[in-house]
Amino acid sequence: MSKKLDSSVLRDGTKVVVSGRDPKRFGGMVNPPVYHVSTVLAETYDQLKSRDQEEESGIQKMTYGRRGTPTSWALENAVAELEGGYRSLTFPSGLSAVTGALLAFLKAGDHLLMTDSVYGPTRRFCNTILKRFGVETTYYDPLIGAQIGSLLRSNTTVVYTESPGSHTFEVQDIPAISKIVHTHGAKIMMDNTWASPLFFKPFEHGVDVSIQAATKYIVGYSDVMLGTVTSTKEAWPELRDCIGDMGQCAGPDDLYLAQRSFRSMAVRLRQHQENALFIAKWLQTRTEVQQVLYPALPEDPGHEIWKRDFLGASGLFAFELQPFSEKAIVAMLDGMRLFGMGYSWGGFESLLIPENVRNIRTAVPWRFEGPLLRIHIGLEDVEDLKDDLSDGLDRLRSLYG
Ligand SMILES: *Cc1c(COP(=O)(O)O)cnc(C)c1O
């Protein structure tokens, strides 16, 4: 921002407020204006040429709507700063950020190592489109750690991580994996959506390319689809060129809403964490619950690594029920008053859905006996959330057997 503020010395709570904003540039306005633009006119032939050259050399200069605008840079620069990477790009959804990142660093004949706990649609992309383009995917145990070395082949160019994993919340040993992967000369990618740019700093732990489904906590209001990819300086040219060649860009109003929400992310995340921890601990006391899968709990198998590497826990986790029938689960879910049943998460509202990933895992045997429910804890009063869940678990038990 203004007056030579050295943002590198600032704490995250301040960084989310100041990074990516430059009021001086826009007549003092606190927020960046929304640029609706395709064509950007040059005054002279020389200006046309020089701005293209500047943009090509990496300077954020407007040449054409798709190539970036002050509206996209406001968000991209803020995300890059908070994640601790060099630069970021924005995408029209989280999934397009995932697929864009993969396509930027893979080619026909390459081998991809993919965590078995990955977000379902990412897995599908590997099994369909990447396969069609001649990239072979091997799924690995998310808890493999340094043993990843035994799976690396001469043509392995990307190792993809997601920690904790979507659905079952395994915490991966990112520093151990990245060390081995770099010795091999490959790149390590991470889907960092669960932690948001606040609770895990991918680049401090060796990640080369970090992905955010901004739809979740960056947007935070369940009303915008958006994704970001952030990389190291070394990986940046390859990423920027590929995404530019593919023509990926996000719409100005969505970008604006996301950078607006970004400013309250630290406050929101703090409350998501407090509420989620309260509900997770309370669920542990209920006899209908077999186990709670939330790395912030001391009993969670991923707790030690989470404590070592993460700065906090978000509002998304899962719990395994005793082996109740589907009919009992339907009675629980259909009667919820506050918890909505729907995909996505990261908004201000609480959600509860059944997990149906048992049959898609291939690297490690399914380790749960009872049904799994995935829960997102929003910003409501936790006592109300507890009452709703308590009644739901009572309905479940009343239909037992
Ligand atoms: C939701 C999600 C995505 C995809 O984001 P969309 O914006 O829904 O396309 C990717 N990764 C993870 C971990 C997610 O939860």
The ligand as an SDF file (V2000), in Angstrom:
LIG
                    3D

 15 15  0  0  0  0  0  0  0  0999 V2000
  -14.3990  -27.3130   -3.9380 C   0  0  0  0  0  0  0  0  0  0  0  0
  -13.0230  -27.7970   -4.1140 C   0  0  0  0  0  0  0  0  0  0  0  0
  -12.3860  -27.7000   -5.3520 C   0  0  0  0  0  0  0  0  0  0  0  0
  -13.0740  -27.1740   -6.5800 C   0  0  0  0  0  0  0  0  0  0  0  0
  -13.5260  -25.8750   -6.4460 O   0  0  0  0  0  0  0  0  0  0  0  0
  -14.7800  -25.3370   -7.3120 P   0  0  0  0  0  0  0  0  0  0  0  0
  -14.7090  -23.8680   -7.1290 O   0  0  0  0  0  0  0  0  0  0  0  0
  -15.9920  -25.9820   -6.7230 O   0  0  0  0  0  0  0  0  0  0  0  0
  -14.5550  -25.7510   -8.7280 O   0  0  0  0  0  0  0  0  0  0  0  0
  -11.0820  -28.1270   -5.4340 C   0  0  0  0  0  0  0  0  0  0  0  0
  -10.4410  -28.6470   -4.3730 N   0  0  0  0  0  0  0  0  0  0  0  0
  -11.0320  -28.7600   -3.1770 C   0  0  0  0  0  0  0  0  0  0  0  0
  -10.2730  -29.3370   -2.0300 C   0  0  0  0  0  0  0  0  0  0  0  0
  -12.3480  -28.3530   -3.0090 C   0  0  0  0  0  0  0  0  0  0  0  0
  -12.9340  -28.4950   -1.8230 O   0  0  0  0  0  0  0  0  0  0  0  0
  1  2  1  0
  2  3  1  0
  2 14  2  0
  3  4  1  0
  3 10  2  0
  4  5  1  0
  5  6  1  0
  6  7  2  0
  6  8  1  0
  6  9  1  0
 10 11  1  0
 11 12  2  0
 12 13  1  0
 12 14  1  0
 14 15  1  0
M  END
$$$$
